[in-house]
Amino acid sequence: MIYGASLGAFVKKSMPDKGFQTNSQKLIELLPIDPAVTQMDVVVLGPKDMGGSKGKALREAILKKHDAIDVVYLYQKDAEADLVEGDVQKTQLIKLSFDYVVGALQSVIQNKSISGKHRIESGDTRGYSYDAEQEEQAAPESWRDEEEDDSQSLVYEEPPVVLETAAGLEARLEAIGKFSGFDALKKQMDKETIQYELKHENVQYAEAVNMLEELDAQIAKVFKDSTIPPDMRFEQLRQIGVNRAAYKGIENGLLADKLASVMDLVVQSAEEAVDARIRQMRDALDTITSTRLLYEDYGKLQELVDARMSVQMDLMELSKEIIEMYQAMDLSVNELIDQFQDKGPSGYPYVNDILQPLEPLFIPQNMAAITSRLLSDLNRNKVTFSIIEEKVKSVVNLVFKLCEEDATIIEYQQKLIKLLQAQRIEDVVIVDHVIKNSLRLFVGPSNTGRTATALTWSGVVSRRQNTLLLDLTGNTKLGQYGVEAVSLATFLEQRLEQPFLCVAGGSDIDLEQAEGMVAELKLRLNYYAHIHVLLDASQTELLSKLAPSALSVHFITDCTPRGTELLKPAVESFQEPNIAQKVILIDPPVDPMRMVQDLSIDPLLAKVIVLPRSQHIRACSLNRVKPFESKEVADIFEEAFR
């Protein structure tokens, strides 16, 4: 069989016939034992099992485990791989979710023979939970020797099997707090549940219950015996009643202790469950306002906006469950106190009426103390539940406040994100020049990949329409990529027409020359549908001169501190409002939104294009090959710029 602790719920759900959930302490006890005895073939562990003192003891037990037991360790982060050592099969998963855990376990089952669960059917059903709906949360903790009684045992030829027993109430409560809801917690406080658990796990309580039944039987026998004189019968009934009160006091004390323990665990589990759900809801709220949403799918944004409304309903439901939890606890305490009020010497009303004058003798001496302690515990837990409810109310108030403040913002974001996601930020630009639809600017510092970026995208675009690339940086590197560029003077003097033409000019172009160049470019629009101009980040005046005639400007950075520092002044000095801004980030090492903010660019008003660092482009530079002719490079740019 396959055992798990923190991942036990996934193991059991995926393999009902072979999976068990248990705790770390039980794994520590069973790891050194031969699986032929324990039936524990595989142990599945996660990072949560390695924490605290139990985690240390568990790591030591793994080093001393039986050779026939396989230990599988599933983790997500690289740092978690070193939490356990020894003969352990480590598997890194993308996420510790049900689907990924099941997939990892399939390989274990294929490579190892796993024994299934066995049940011993007999007249003694103490090995099973009385509640059929309660999922077994722990592995078997004891083994019974086969009895020779033919009426209650079955003979097996195979090795001794494990008798599956129900988990203790406290252990189930701990598991329920992690994997279930409040309905299961409320069920554990039921008076019948507590009495059932005590009877099967506490010998003293079972003896007290049996003695009470025996004393009731003696009372009935004495009362019905007509041979006993009335005075002697009254005295015998009085003595039996006194003894019964003593055992009743023992029973009541054990019930009160058990209920107090259960209430403490219920409160603890409820508090952990509420804290976990509040954290999840806060994460959901954070996701709604994350800047990443600007580049997510519009439909996804709408889902997240709807999720915020769902969070409100979940919080209200959570507050209601807390109130119902306390009501269930109050009901259990009052039912138990009502049971304690049984002041008679027997379970027979007629006998109790006869012995009523001696009623004070039949009251358990500890009844007042037990009742007072239960009421005190109930009041203390009421305070705790009030604190828990206040936590929920604070989040409810936060949600309402966010909804009130963000209604306008969400509506604006929806419209803006729809526009940005459609990849049409140029649509907001007013075309007031004949050249504006064709002219696009590329700006970046040297040695940051600006030439490769502008050249590659221009080459890709030229496959669809004739394209002109003007490199005005004064330090052209087009030759490194196998491109022969003509001079700017030659281009202006001659009417060169090629599907893809590269022109290199000096960086000493003044504003008057720039006007003349723009005027000449307007005359070439009948042939060149796309005109791309590459500028250095230091050419801010030329950039400002060309920007009013351009449809978009692309700020290029390799995301290094140097590249960001050199590009930032050009961004900050750029003031042209009627132009679409795009930021090209090459292999960003951190969140792209962080890089955009470092450049002082408003992410709501610019489109972010992320390019991975490509070895193919570097190879093109070394081999003097045009990068846009490489299918791998072209595919990357098509995907990034689309």
Secondary structure, 3 states (H helix, E strand, C coil): CEEECCCHHHHHHHCCCCEEECCHHHHHHHCCCCHHHHCCCEEEECHHHHCHHHHHHHHHHHHCCCCCCEEEEEECCHHHHHHCCCCCEEEECCCCCHHHHHHHHHHHHHHCCCCCCCCCCCCCCCCCCCCCCCCCCCCCCCCCCCCCCCCCCCCCCCCCCCCCCCCCHHHHHHHHHHHCCHHHHHHHCCHHHHHHHHHHHCHHHHHHHHHHHHHHHHHHHHHHCCCCCHHHHHHHHHHHHHHHHHHHHHHHHHHHHHHHHHHHHHHHHHHHHHHHHHHHHHHHHHHHCCHHHHHCCHHHHHHHHHHHHHHHHHHHHHHHHHHHHHHHHHHHHHHHHHHHCCCCCCCCHHHHHHCHHHHHHHCCCCHHHHHHHHHHHHHHHHHHHHHHHHHHHHHHHHHHHHHHHHHHHHHHHHHHHHHHHCCCHHHHCCCCCCCCCCEEEEEECCCCCHHHHHHHHHHHHHCCCCEEEEECCCCCCHHHHCCCCEEHHHHHHCCCCCCEEEEECCCCCCHHHHHHHHHHHHHCCCCCCEEEEEEECCCHHHHHHHHHHCCEEEEEECCCHHHHHHHHHHHHHCCCCCCEEEEEEECCCCCHHHHHHHCCCCCCCEEEEEECCCHHHHHHHHHCCCHHHCHHHHHHHHHHHC
